Amino acid sequence: MAKPKRTAAAKRTPRTKAKAKGKVKAKGKVKAKASPRSRAKEARAAEAPAAADVYTSQVADLIRGRSRESTYRPVTVLNLSLARVRAPGTVGELAPAERAQLATIWHPIPLEQVLGNEEFGVEVAEVVDAMGTLRYRLYGWNFGVGYLMPPDGMGVLAFAAQHDLEHWNLDQRDLFVAMDRAMTSPGHGFQQPLSFCWWDDACWKALAGKAPGTVGSEPHLRQTFAAALAARAS
């Protein structure tokens, strides 16, 4: 009596089934060959962070290497340091005061479009005294922008463009001494290089007799913040 023919399905033992399943998985892992254009795009994306890191490092070295020789001695000695340094990716990572300040600074661009965007690279830090008490808030982002703000409100204390803090009035100088010491201390993690130049005697001397709120970008910033606050309140 002739034996019945076994079908292909009947011939598959558990071992052969496992092999077949493995082949299917292996085939699924094969990636489509990238086009020259996409490969070039990926290469540029991989190089961009490295180039930004090199630039940031070079600027930071230049700021640290600047001579701080000066005849000035602080009248008020402040012992400040940076704490809770973050690069927030969402609005939920900000304290209420940080959210209000940054929303006003970036108005009319929504914060949701700004935070976590590598093009901007927003950083946030608390500036505390020797007792750990919050004294200021520091913000920075790409291209050397920086804002030194009070713990609450929009009374901007200092502004940086292209990494250098502007000199607005003589009352800033002791604060700049303390902030320079805080920024050049190792380990705080704030990446955006900012120069709180307190040592340029001639620059500070030129501010003598200047009316408050009239130098540099200060009047423009205060007007811009007032308009932004009014727009957000309406």
FIDRENDREN-653858 format. One record per atom (N, C-alpha, C): residue number from 0; atom name; x, y, z. Coordinates in steps of 0.001 Angstrom, whole numbers. Layout:
<pts>
   num   atome         x         y         z
   NUM      CA         X         Y         Z
...
</pts>
This chain:
<pts>
   num   atome         x         y         z
     0       N       851     -1203         0
     0      CA         0         0         0
     0       C       877      1240         0
     1       N       579      2159      -938
     1      CA      1426      3361     -1072
     1       C      1136      4334        47
     2       N      2209      4913       577
     2      CA      2058      5898      1649
     2       C      1522      7214      1088
     3       N       604      7882      1809
     3      CA        80      9165      1309
     3       C      1196     10212      1286
     4       N      1109     11032       240
     4      CA      2125     12082       120
     4       C      1929     13135      1197
     5       N      3031     13578      1790
     5      CA      2985     14628      2830
     5       C      3010     16009      2191
     6       N      2143     16842      2638
     6      CA      2121     18210      2098
     6       C      3292     18994      2647
     7       N      3515     20176      2061
     7      CA      4623     21013      2528
     7       C      4414     21425      3966
     8       N      3124     21688      4331
     8      CA      2842     22099      5700
     8       C      3113     20972      6679
     9       N      2807     19754      6257
     9      CA      3022     18617      7146
     9       C      4488     18337      7365
    10       N      5319     18693      6395
    10      CA      6754     18427      6496
    10       C      7457     19387      7456
    11       N      6799     20469      7842
    11      CA      7467     21480      8696
    11       C      7459     21020     10144
    12       N      8621     20737     10623
    12      CA      8770     20376     12032
    12       C      8879     21671     12843
    13       N      8775     21606     14148
    13      CA      8973     22828     14974
    13       C     10282     23520     14691
    14       N     11318     22718     14378
    14      CA     12631     23307     14110
    14       C     12628     24091     12812
    15       N     12006     23505     11774
    15      CA     11979     24202     10491
    15       C     11084     25420     10552
    16       N     10011     25335     11340
    16      CA      9146     26503     11496
    16       C      9910     27668     12119
    17       N     10737     27368     13119
    17      CA     11523     28412     13780
    17       C     12496     29057     12812
    18       N     13122     28197     11937
    18      CA     14059     28739     10947
    18       C     13342     29677      9980
    19       N     12144     29237      9542
    19      CA     11394     30051      8603
    19       C     11003     31386      9225
    20       N     10578     31334     10496
    20      CA     10205     32559     11198
    20       C     11383     33507     11325
    21       N     12556     32936     11589
    21      CA     13767     33742     11705
    21       C     14111     34428     10410
    22       N     13891     33697      9268
    22      CA     14186     34301      7968
    22       C     13262     35477      7693
    23       N     11980     35328      8104
    23      CA     11038     36421      7893
    23       C     11454     37647      8679
    24       N     11867     37430      9940
    24      CA     12320     38544     10763
    24       C     13550     39209     10180
    25       N     14471     38370      9708
    25      CA     15711     38903      9141
    25       C     15414     39764      7935
    26       N     14453     39296      7089
    26      CA     14107     40073      5903
    26       C     13497     41412      6294
    27       N     12720     41395      7391
    27      CA     12088     42631      7843
    27       C     13075     43664      8333
    28       N     14272     43251      8728
    28      CA     15275     44173      9255
    28       C     16107     44846      8178
    29       N     15977     44398      6964
    29      CA     16782     44962      5880
    29       C     16301     46373      5594
    30       N     17190     47348      5674
    30      CA     16840     48738      5432
    30       C     17027     49085      3965
    31       N     16143     49975      3506
    31      CA     16284     50437      2133
    31       C     17561     51246      1997
    32       N     18197     51102       877
    32      CA     19459     51797       650
    32       C     19217     53295       553
    33       N     19926     54058      1374
    33      CA     19738     55505      1399
    33       C     20292     56130       132
    34       N     19601     57169      -346
    34      CA     20060     57880     -1529
    34       C     21248     58756     -1171
    35       N     22057     59145     -2148
    35      CA     23191     60039     -1853
    35       C     22744     61325     -1157
    36       N     21563     61830     -1541
    36      CA     21065     63074      -948
    36       C     20740     62888       533
    37       N     20060     61769       864
    37      CA     19714     61526      2269
    37       C     20949     61246      3097
    38       N     21934     60547      2487
    38      CA     23179     60289      3220
    38       C     23909     61589      3539
    39       N     23900     62507      2583
    39      CA     24552     63801      2803
    39       C     23829     64589      3899
    40       N     22487     64495      3899
    40      CA     21702     65186      4911
    40       C     21995     64643      6297
    41       N     22084     63303      6398
    41      CA     22400     62677      7683
    41       C     23793     63069      8155
    42       N     24726     63162      7199
    42      CA     26097     63538      7557
    42       C     26147     64961      8106
    43       N     25390     65867      7462
    43      CA     25369     67257      7938
    43       C     24748     67346      9321
    44       N     23680     66560      9533
    44      CA     23026     66564     10841
    44       C     23956     66061     11928
    45       N     24785     65060     11581
    45      CA     25719     64511     12561
    45       C     26848     65488     12863
    46       N     27232     66288     11856
    46      CA     28341     67225     12036
    46       C     27911     68486     12782
    47       N     26626     68907     12648
    47      CA     26170     70175     13212
    47       C     26383     70283     14727
    48       N     25959     69284     15512
    48      CA     26191     69411     16955
    48       C     27664     69519     17319
    49       N     28503     68770     16596
    49      CA     29933     68811     16878
    49       C     30491     70205     16595
    50       N     30057     70801     15477
    50      CA     30534     72139     15131
    50       C     30067     73154     16168
    51       N     28822     73012     16629
    51      CA     28298     73923     17650
    51       C     29064     73768     18957
    52       N     29403     72544     19292
    52      CA     30162     72295     20524
    52       C     31538     72933     20445
    53       N     32171     72829     19289
    53      CA     33499     73420     19100
    53       C     33422     74936     19250
    54       N     32421     75536     18621
    54      CA     32250     76990     18699
    54       C     32020     77431     20147
    55       N     31115     76738     20835
    55      CA     30820     77079     22226
    55       C     32058     76967     23095
    56       N     32821     75920     22898
    56      CA     34032     75711     23683
    56       C     35056     76813     23424
    57       N     35201     77210     22171
    57      CA     36168     78253     21832
    57       C     35783     79594     22451
    58       N     34493     79936     22393
    58      CA     34035     81198     22979
    58       C     34227     81181     24492
    59       N     33877     80059     25117
    59      CA     34051     79937     26571
    59       C     35518     80108     26961
    60       N     36427     79533     26177
    60      CA     37859     79671     26462
    60       C     38306     81128     26334
    61       N     37774     81822     25326
    61      CA     38130     83232     25135
    61       C     37663     84076     26320
    62       N     36453     83811     26792
    62      CA     35919     84574     27915
    62       C     36723     84307     29182
    63       N     37023     83031     29423
    63      CA     37816     82691     30615
    63       C     39216     83279     30533
    64       N     39741     83405     29316
    64      CA     41106     83882     29148
    64       C     41261     85394     29163
    65       N     40169     86130     29235
    65      CA     40263     87587     29253
    65       C     40911     88074     30553
    66       N     41737     89094     30424
    66      CA     42382     89662     31603
    66       C     41356     90377     32470
    67       N     41431     90121     33765
    67      CA     40528     90760     34696
    67       C     41248     91793     35566
    68       N     42331     92327     35053
    68      CA     43073     93361     35784
    68       C     42238     94636     35830
    69       N     42023     95136     37021
    69      CA     41198     96328     37195
    69       C     41511     96963     38539
    70       N     41313     98262     38610
    70      CA     41490     98973     39872
    70       C     40236     98869     40738
    71       N     39176     98296     40184
    71      CA     37893     98279     40901
    71       C     37837     97196     41970
    72       N     37284     97558     43116
    72      CA     37019     96604     44182
    72       C     35545     96733     44555
    73       N     34807     95624     44599
    73      CA     33364     95691     44853
    73       C     33025     96375     46165
    74       N     32010     97198     46132
    74      CA     31495     97828     47344
    74       C     30651     96813     48107
    75       N     29837     96086     47371
    75      CA     29002     95031     47946
    75       C     29474     93686     47411
    76       N     29959     92829     48289
    76      CA     30470     91521     47874
    76       C     29320     90513     47888
    77       N     29035     89956     46728
    77      CA     27968     88972     46584
    77       C     28580     87610     46292
    78       N     28109     86608     46985
    78      CA     28579     85234     46762
    78       C     27469     84475     46052
    79       N     27561     84410     44721
    79      CA     26505     83807     43920
    79       C     26992     82536     43229
    80       N     26055     81648     42951
    80      CA     26365     80434     42192
    80       C     25143     80015     41395
    81       N     25368     79200     40370
    81      CA     24286     78727     39522
    81       C     23756     77393     40036
    82       N     22437     77266     40065
    82      CA     21801     76040     40549
    82       C     20647     75661     39623
    83       N     20255     74397     39678
    83      CA     19136     73871     38888
    83       C     19247     74288     37421
    84       N     20395     74063     36847
    84      CA     20614     74382     35432
    84       C     19890     73347     34584
    85       N     19107     73830     33624
    85      CA     18314     72932     32784
    85       C     18255     73424     31349
    86       N     17969     72488     30444
    86      CA     17641     72818     29063
    86       C     16226     72292     28825
    87       N     15206     73046     29254
    87      CA     13831     72533     29249
    87       C     13326     72224     27844
    88       N     12655     71089     27737
    88      CA     12074     70702     26454
    88       C     10595     70977     26370
    89       N      9954     71233     27512
    89      CA      8524     71507     27546
    89       C      8234     72619     28542
    90       N      7059     73235     28398
    90      CA      6646     74297     29313
    90       C      6481     73748     30725
    91       N      6073     72481     30832
    91      CA      5864     71870     32129
    91       C      7115     71756     32968
    92       N      8300     71887     32368
    92      CA      9560     71796     33100
    92       C      9973     73132     33719
    93       N      9183     74178     33475
    93      CA      9513     75512     33980
    93       C      8710     75837     35233
    94       N      9333     76592     36134
    94      CA      8606     77146     37269
    94       C      7656     78221     36738
    95       N      6582     78536     37459
    95      CA      5634     79563     36974
    95       C      6303     80886     36613
    96       N      7249     81352     37443
    96      CA      7926     82620     37149
    96       C      8779     82504     35894
    97       N      9443     81365     35707
    97      CA     10249     81149     34502
    97       C      9368     81150     33259
    98       N      8218     80491     33392
    98      CA      7286     80419     32264
    98       C      6805     81811     31880
    99       N      6461     82617     32879
    99      CA      5962     83971     32606
    99       C      7045     84843     31987
   100       N      8263     84763     32511
   100      CA      9347     85589     31980
   100       C      9717     85195     30557
   101       N      9894     83900     30323
   101      CA     10283     83456     28987
   101       C      9178     83700     27965
   102       N      7927     83525     28362
   102      CA      6819     83775     27447
   102       C      6786     85241     27020
   103       N      7108     86131     27954
   103      CA      7133     87559     27632
   103       C      8340     87897     26760
   104       N      9483     87326     27086
   104      CA     10698     87591     26309
   104       C     10540     87118     24873
   105       N      9938     85925     24690
   105      CA      9810     85329     23359
   105       C      8550     85771     22620
   106       N      7654     86491     23265
   106      CA      6416     86937     22618
   106       C      6719     87609     21274
   107       N      5991     87301     20202
   107      CA      4756     86508     20112
   107       C      4963     85029     19763
   108       N      6185     84540     19785
   108      CA      6417     83121     19484
   108       C      6023     82281     20690
   109       N      5153     81298     20527
   109      CA      4749     80463     21669
   109       C      5925     79671     22214
   110       N      5987     79552     23534
   110      CA      7082     78816     24158
   110       C      7143     77373     23690
   111       N      5987     76776     23386
   111      CA      5957     75393     22929
   111       C      6787     75196     21662
   112       N      6921     76235     20852
   112      CA      7711     76153     19628
   112       C      9191     76432     19868
   113       N      9497     76954     21048
   113      CA     10874     77371     21355
   113       C     11621     76316     22154
   114       N     10985     75830     23218
   114      CA     11663     74910     24133
   114       C     11925     73575     23461
   115       N     13115     73040     23688
   115      CA     13480     71766     23108
   115       C     13922     71853     21665
   116       N     13851     73031     21062
   116      CA     14275     73228     19678
   116       C     15786     73476     19656
   117       N     16539     72603     18997
   117      CA     17999     72731     18972
   117       C     18450     74025     18311
   118       N     17611     74582     17456
   118      CA     17975     75833     16790
   118       C     18141     76959     17802
   119       N     17380     76886     18905
   119      CA     17442     77921     19942
   119       C     18340     77506     21107
   120       N     18204     76276     21584
   120      CA     19050     75793     22678
   120       C     18862     76565     23973
   121       N     17616     76768     24383
   121      CA     17323     77563     25576
   121       C     17820     76854     26841
   122       N     18486     77621     27691
   122      CA     18938     77128     28994
   122       C     18383     78017     30095
   123       N     18145     77402     31244
   123      CA     17574     78093     32398
   123       C     18402     77755     33627
   124       N     18648     78742     34463
   124      CA     19373     78488     35721
   124       C     18860     79420     36809
   125       N     18889     78925     38028
   125      CA     18632     79771     39183
   125       C     19970     80279     39702
   126       N     20021     81529     40091
   126      CA     21225     82109     40691
   126       C     20936     82292     42177
   127       N     21692     81599     43006
   127      CA     21430     81594     44445
   127       C     22621     82187     45205
   128       N     22352     82621     46443
   128      CA     23418     83151     47281
   128       C     24028     82032     48121
   129       N     24897     82395     49063
   129      CA     25612     81390     49854
   129       C     24678     80551     50710
   130       N     23491     81071     51026
   130      CA     22525     80348     51836
   130       C     21573     79513     50984
   131       N     21750     79571     49658
   131      CA     20870     78828     48760
   131       C     19588     79548     48419
   132       N     19501     80818     48785
   132      CA     18305     81607     48508
   132       C     18318     82098     47062
   133       N     17198     81948     46387
   133      CA     17085     82395     45002
   133       C     17197     83916     44924
   134       N     18162     84397     44153
   134      CA     18359     85842     44003
   134       C     18029     86323     42586
   135       N     18344     85504     41592
   135      CA     18129     85893     40200
   135       C     17792     84653     39376
   136       N     17348     84913     38146
   136      CA     17153     83840     37168
   136       C     17969     84193     35932
   137       N     18682     83200     35414
   137      CA     19529     83404     34241
   137       C     19000     82567     33084
   138       N     18860     83212     31928
   138      CA     18436     82527     30704
   138       C     19497     82751     29629
   139       N     19676     81746     28800
   139      CA     20604     81889     27690
   139       C     20182     81007     26543
   140       N     20584     81399     25340
   140      CA     20352     80544     24176
   140       C     21331     80889     23073
   141       N     21189     80179     21966
   141      CA     22186     80234     20901
   141       C     22448     81659     20411
   142       N     23656     81822     19873
   142      CA     24164     83101     19362
   142       C     24493     84072     20493
   143       N     24687     83538     21729
   143      CA     25178     84358     22825
   143       C     24168     85286     23432
   144       N     22891     84922     23405
   144      CA     21866     85750     24034
   144       C     21753     85366     25510
   145       N     21602     86356     26360
   145      CA     21453     86075     27788
   145       C     20591     87134     28473
   146       N     19817     86697     29449
   146      CA     18993     87602     30252
   146       C     19207     87269     31721
   147       N     19486     88283     32525
   147      CA     19526     88121     33971
   147       C     18296     88827     34519
   148       N     17443     88043     35188
   148      CA     16156     88543     35640
   148       C     16024     88389     37152
   149       N     15103     89139     37767
   149      CA     14812     88927     39185
   149       C     14044     87617     39363
   150       N     13827     87161     40599
   150      CA     13072     85917     40800
   150       C     11672     85964     40206
   151       N     11042     87150     40196
   151      CA      9695     87321     39641
   151       C      9630     88653     38902
   152       N      8721     88724     37939
   152      CA      8507     89978     37234
   152       C      9461     90178     36074
   153       N      9259     91283     35374
   153      CA     10010     91556     34150
   153       C     11023     92689     34300
   154       N     11479     92923     35524
   154      CA     12486     93966     35745
   154       C     13863     93493     35340
   155       N     14118     93403     34051
   155      CA     15381     92872     33536
   155       C     16568     93619     34145
   156       N     17562     92850     34597
   156      CA     18739     93419     35257
   156       C     19933     93528     34318
   157       N     20006     92656     33332
   157      CA     21121     92695     32385
   157       C     20743     91875     31157
   158       N     21334     92247     30023
   158      CA     21042     91591     28750
   158       C     22340     91392     27981
   159       N     22454     90246     27345
   159      CA     23646     89941     26539
   159       C     23268     89712     25089
   160       N     24074     90259     24202
   160      CA     23984     89969     22782
   160       C     25381     89580     22325
   161       N     25467     88480     21582
   161      CA     26766     87986     21123
   161       C     27711     87760     22303
   162       N     27156     87208     23379
   162      CA     27899     86713     24544
   162       C     28316     87783     25548
   163       N     28270     89057     25207
   163      CA     28731     90104     26116
   163       C     27552     90815     26771
   164       N     27545     90844     28107
   164      CA     26507     91575     28837
   164       C     26705     93072     28643
   165       N     25627     93760     28312
   165      CA     25704     95203     28115
   165       C     25863     95922     29456
   166       N     26583     97036     29427
   166      CA     26739     97888     30606
   166       C     25695     98992     30532
   167       N     24760     98996     31484
   167      CA     23679     99980     31485
   167       C     23853    101060     32534
   168       N     24320    100667     33726
   168      CA     24455    101631     34821
   168       C     25493    101122     35812
   169       N     25989    102008     36640
   169      CA     27063    101666     37569
   169       C     26619    100684     38645
   170       N     25308    100623     38906
   170      CA     24808     99706     39929
   170       C     24982     98242     39519
   171       N     25195     97999     38236
   171      CA     25382     96624     37771
   171       C     26745     96048     38145
   172       N     27708     96876     38427
   172      CA     29094     96407     38453
   172       C     29355     95355     39522
   173       N     28901     95564     40737
   173      CA     29119     94561     41785
   173       C     28425     93250     41434
   174       N     27256     93343     40824
   174      CA     26534     92149     40393
   174       C     27311     91416     39305
   175       N     27913     92170     38404
   175      CA     28698     91547     37333
   175       C     29939     90840     37890
   176       N     30533     91411     38932
   176      CA     31685     90757     39564
   176       C     31271     89379     40070
   177       N     30144     89335     40781
   177      CA     29670     88073     41348
   177       C     29234     87096     40271
   178       N     28594     87589     39207
   178      CA     28134     86703     38132
   178       C     29308     86154     37328
   179       N     30348     86970     37148
   179      CA     31536     86475     36451
   179       C     32167     85333     37239
   180       N     32234     85480     38541
   180      CA     32797     84425     39382
   180       C     31926     83165     39293
   181       N     30613     83342     39291
   181      CA     29702     82195     39208
   181       C     29805     81497     37854
   182       N     29904     82282     36787
   182      CA     29948     81698     35441
   182       C     31258     80974     35161
   183       N     32354     81460     35760
   183      CA     33655     80831     35503
   183       C     33962     79710     36493
   184       N     33083     79488     37462
   184      CA     33267     78357     38368
   184       C     32940     77056     37632
   185       N     33706     76000     37865
   185      CA     33475     74752     37133
   185       C     32268     73985     37653
   186       N     31671     73211     36752
   186      CA     30684     72233     37163
   186       C     29240     72672     37218
   187       N     28927     73931     36886
   187      CA     27527     74343     37014
   187       C     26665     73825     35866
   188       N     27260     73573     34704
   188      CA     26520     72956     33608
   188       C     25852     73905     32639
   189       N     25933     75208     32872
   189      CA     25343     76177     31942
   189       C     26279     76302     30744
   190       N     25786     75968     29559
   190      CA     26651     75823     28394
   190       C     26862     77112     27594
   191       N     25869     77993     27558
   191      CA     25986     79199     26733
   191       C     27005     80153     27351
   192       N     28102     80467     26646
   192      CA     29117     81365     27216
   192       C     28594     82801     27297
   193       N     28688     83391     28478
   193      CA     28259     84771     28689
   193       C     29335     85505     29485
   194       N     29673     86694     29026
   194      CA     30743     87458     29661
   194       C     30170     88634     30442
   195       N     30260     88555     31778
   195      CA     29859     89653     32652
   195       C     31097     90515     32900
   196       N     31372     91415     31965
   196      CA     32607     92199     32008
   196       C     32509     93314     33055
   197       N     33150     93083     34195
   197      CA     33187     94089     35262
   197       C     34522     94824     35295
   198       N     35513     94349     34553
   198      CA     36891     94813     34720
   198       C     37285     95958     33793
   199       N     36479     96307     32821
   199      CA     36824     97372     31874
   199       C     36527     98736     32513
   200       N     37525     99284     33190
   200      CA     37338    100532     33936
   200       C     36836    101676     33051
   201       N     37391    101781     31852
   201      CA     37021    102884     30965
   201       C     35546    102797     30567
   202       N     35082    101574     30328
   202      CA     33688    101384     29931
   202       C     32733    101817     31044
   203       N     33050    101428     32270
   203      CA     32193    101804     33392
   203       C     32284    103302     33685
   204       N     33460    103862     33508
   204      CA     33634    105298     33753
   204       C     32764    106118     32801
   205       N     32586    105597     31591
   205      CA     31788    106307     30588
   205       C     30307    106374     30960
   206       N     29875    105530     31893
   206      CA     28478    105525     32303
   206       C     28164    106593     33345
   207       N     29190    107165     33926
   207      CA     28983    108165     34975
   207       C     28160    109331     34422
   208       N     27096    109686     35136
   208      CA     26263    110807     34719
   208       C     25170    110445     33738
   209       N     25138    109198     33265
   209      CA     24094    108793     32332
   209       C     22771    108608     33081
   210       N     21701    109069     32478
   210      CA     20386    108928     33104
   210       C     19984    107460     33137
   211       N     19394    106995     34233
   211      CA     18974    105590     34319
   211       C     17996    105225     33207
   212       N     18186    104038     32677
   212      CA     17267    103537     31654
   212       C     17444    104117     30271
   213       N     18608    104698     29986
   213      CA     18803    105344     28681
   213       C     19923    104720     27852
   214       N     20672    103809     28435
   214      CA     21873    103298     27772
   214       C     21605    101938     27115
   215       N     22210    101746     25942
   215      CA     22139    100451     25273
   215       C     20714    100043     24936
   216       N     20442     98746     25078
   216      CA     19135     98214     24702
   216       C     18116     98295     25831
   217       N     18507     98833     26994
   217      CA     17598     98814     28144
   217       C     16252     99466     27855
   218       N     16197    100699     27340
   218      CA     14872    101295     27107
   218       C     14040    100501     26104
   219       N     14680     99981     25074
   219      CA     13945     99192     24074
   219       C     13376     97915     24690
   220       N     14180     97227     25506
   220      CA     13719     95992     26122
   220       C     12552     96251     27063
   221       N     12639     97297     27849
   221      CA     11571     97583     28806
   221       C     10273     97931     28075
   222       N     10369     98674     26980
   222      CA      9183     98995     26191
   222       C      8603     97737     25539
   223       N      9502     96869     25042
   223      CA      9053     95628     24401
   223       C      8347     94720     25399
   224       N      8918     94604     26599
   224      CA      8307     93752     27625
   224       C      6937     94306     28033
   225       N      6845     95628     28171
   225      CA      5564     96232     28564
   225       C      4494     95955     27512
   226       N      4879     96072     26242
   226      CA      3924     95807     25153
   226       C      3524     94335     25130
   227       N      4485     93452     25369
   227      CA      4197     92022     25374
   227       C      3274     91645     26528
   228       N      3525     92216     27696
   228      CA      2675     91945     28849
   228       C      1246     92421     28607
   229       N      1115     93599     27978
   229      CA      -215     94123     27682
   229       C      -932     93234     26673
   230       N      -198     92759     25669
   230      CA      -803     91906     24643
   230       C     -1237     90569     25216
   231       N      -428     90016     26123
   231      CA      -772     88726     26709
   231       C     -1908     88827     27709
   232       N     -2080     90010     28298
   232      CA     -3149     90211     29267
   232       C     -4493     90455     28601
   233       N     -4473     90919     27351
   233      CA     -5711     91264     26653
   233       C     -6418     90038     26082
</pts>
